[in-house]
């Protein structure tokens, strides 16, 4: 499985960005897909996840009401719509896919929010 993120960049506080993650390869039996982020000097943390069978979503408290995770029906593309961005949202954002007990990661895309 290969995951390629895109859509990161520099934005002013209050602005919006949409991240995309294109999945390819053997994407059978996907359990969940999600977005994680890692800021300098901090641990990687879950931002949002979407579960394949139920379509239910889960968000970190810090992004609830501002970020929206979604996917296409074929589960080949994952999105993260980020609104009302804050400087504390600055991080490298990673796409994650979990299938058959294995976690797959993208290479990450930088999001920088200026104050």
Secondary structure, 3 states (H helix, E strand, C coil): CEEEEECCEEEECCCCEEEEEEEECCCCCEEEEEEEEECCCCCCEEEEEEECCCCCEEECHHHCCCEEEEECCCCCEEEEEECCCCHHHCEEEEEEEEECCEEEECCCEEEEEEC
